[in-house]
Amino acid sequence: MLIGDVARRSGVSARMLRHYESLGLVRPTGRTDSGYREYSSENIRRIFHIESLRSLGLSLRDVGRALDDPGFTPAELVDDLVRQARDRVAAETELLTRLRRIGAAEPADWEDVLQIVALLQALGSKSAGARQRAALSAIEEVPLPVEALVEAVLNEPDPNVAGALRWALARSGEDASALLATGLGSPAAEVRKRAVQSLAEIPSGEATALLRSALTNPDVVVRGYAALALGARGAADAVPTLVDMIVEERNDADAADALSTLASDPASAEQIAARLVDCLALNTIGPSARRRVTQALADIPGVSASRALADLSHDEDRAVALTAAYILKLREARQ
């Protein structure tokens, strides 16, 4: 079979066949009287073998070794090809993500495109200062896609940069709550924490709903941040978690402040006082926890809180009794 026929049947160009011959991969069986190369059926099979191995990403050098060296084993080379393929997929995926984000920003011209690319690169910089400037510039200059900001804030280890990113996210003009929700279920504790902190700064109804759901999150840190945020929003369903935080001495001062804010509503004040009193009746909490609960009653208005403090002023724990008596004295002076 002549080279033209081989090219048509194999799909390999005549030029590539000649290249294979120059490398010693395929040697024609001979030549015609006119000097044309002749290929046998064995040559054709070898050409198909070459193309099959090339389709896996093997170099022509490795193809030759695979076909001609009996001692050549594929395992190590295939593992290396798998790594190379994964690297290529990761690189292409990163490029696709970047292109999607540039498109989502709806750039008006190529100057906008260049600014977006620069900001995206800065968000991935090793310099915390560069990342922080990018977060601030995302609002002041060309807005970054909310997806990029969410990814950045969930992975940002520097607290100052994370604060700037949360600020930019809350002012992006888009509700990022749905994207942040995935962070609440992350296996990484730090990612869960960053997600709930970010939701706390987004004033939307969807963010509030997610914060309410986070009150039952298995992560005690997530529950705490959600309760503090909901307390600031006047959500009474945060009360049980806030009381638990005081008892367990987890951000207890902030929790007490949140309860005080909620207690501005008379109905909530009675609920909070009842919850705190119930805690004091438990035998499972220690002396220091009882003192913290007593102190928390100081900022809860209403009859229930005053009655509880009056009872506590006679408590067998002298520190609790003195604290309650002092609080009662202050309350009476304000009346």
C-alpha positions, 0 to 999 in steps of 0.5 A: 500500500502506498503512502497516500492510501495509508494516509487516507485509511489511517487518518494520519497525514503523509507528512506525519508518516514521513516524520514517523519514518525519520524517527524510526517509529514506522519503517515502510517495507520497501519502495516501488520501482518508481521510488514510492514507499510501500506499507504492509498490513503490519505497518498499518497496525503499528500506525494505529498502535502509535496513534492509540498511545499518542491519544493517551498523551505519550510523547513519540519517544515514549511511544517508541519505547512502549512498542519496541522495548520489552522491558518497558512497563506502563505503570509509572508512565501512566501514573505520570500521565494521570498527574499531568492530565489532572494538572491540565484539567485544574489549569483549564478549570481555573481559566474557565472560572476566571473567564466566567467571573469576568463575564459576570462583572459585565465589563464595558470595555477592555480597560474594565477587563484589565482592572477585573483581572488585576483585582482577581489576581490581587485577591489571590496574592500572597500579600495580605496588604494586596488582598485587602486593597483588592477587597476595598477596590472591589467597591470603589472601582470595578465591582468584582463578581460576588462569587469571587468575593465569597470564595475569597472570604471563605478562604481568607486567614488574615482577620483584617483582610477577611473584615474588608472582604465581608465589608465588600461583600455586604456592599456588593449590591448582590445577596451572597447568602446562597453562596455562603450557605455552602460554607456553613456545611464545610468540613473545615471549622474556619470556613464555617466560622467565616461563612456565618460571620459574613452572613451576619453582615448581610442585612437580607431576609435570606441571610436572616433565615440562614442564621436562624437555621444556623442556631441548630448547627453542630458547630458551637462557634457557628451557633454563637455567631448566628445567635449574636447576629440574630440578637442584633436583629431582634430575633427572639429565637436566639435567646436560648443560644445566647443564654447557653453562651453566658452559662458556658462562658462563650462570648458571654459579655457579647451574649449578655449585650445581645439579650439586653438589646432583645429585652427592649421588647417587654414580651422578650424581656419576660422570656429572657428573665424566665430562661435565666431563672430556669438556668439558676435552678439547675444543679448542673451549673457551677458557681461562676456560671451562676454569677454570670447569669445573675449579672446578665439579669442586671440589664433585663427590665421587668418584674420577673427579673427584679423578683429573681434578683430579690431572691438571689440577694439571699442566695447561699453563694455570697458572691451571687447574693452580693451581686444581686443586691447591688444590681437591685440597689442600682435598679431602685435608684433608676426608678 
